[in-house]
Every structure is written in C-alpha cells, then in structure tokens.
Amino acid sequence: MRASFARQAFMTTLGAEIAALAPGRVELEAAYHPGLTQQHAFFHAGVTSTLADSAAGYAALSLFKAGHGVLTTEFKMNLLNPGRGDRMKAVGRVIKTGRTLSVVAADVHGFGDFGEVHIATGLFTMIALPGIED
C-alpha cells in the first residue's frame, strides 16, 4: 500500500503522508500550505474531499487480496466546518466489505493552536477490481 501511495502524484502535490495503516483503517495527513487554500485561506474543500477519498480507498484496499485495485464508485461529503488548522488528518474506516464492493466512512479533522475541529464526514462506495494492481 505504501508503494501504491507513493505512485499517486496528486498526493505528493498535496504533501499528504500516510500517518497509520491497519486492516480496514487508514489515516492520511497533510500540512497547511497556502497553495492548498481557497480565497478565505481555509483548506480547499477539494483537498478535504481528496484526502477523505484516498483514506477511504486505502482502507478498503487493505482488506482485499494482492492483485486487486480499488476505485471509488460513489461518495457523499458533508462539510461540517471550514478547513482550518496547521494540518488535516483523514481517517478512513471500512463499515462493510463484500466480494466486490465496500462501504467506507472517512472523517477529516483539522489541528492547530485551537485544538481540534471536525471538518468533514464522508461515505464512500469502493469497487475492487482484479488485475489492476494498486
């Protein structure tokens, strides 16, 4: 999974890193950078959604055999607070896995001098496809 993550150029662009890996659970983090913000200097919702999507995808992938790749088929994001803080963390956790489809939740939190804020919650459906290695 780390090799797959390293091949994602967009994660490199965001400065995202894997903070933790466990079966059915993945944590990704990204530090604040002005290039990741919208006009009010908050993390852009696209960054928030991207981190959540990737955390969810890798959480789902962690429960499939080698030789499978995971793609997002559907997701819904609820943006709860502005994306503020020195860093954001997205935690993806599998709710239900099947032979092909997995339902995964992801929560995104911001961390800074103020403490912690819950920025977003998402629900994702992932499909595992044999033959497209991640």
Secondary structure, 3 states (H helix, E strand, C coil): CHHHHHCCHHHHHHCCEEEEEECCEEEEEEECCHHHECCCCCECHHHHHHHHHHHHHHHHHCCCCCCEEEEEEEEEEEECCCECCCEEEEEEEEEEECCCEEEEEEEEEEEECCEEEEEEEEEEEEEEEECCCC
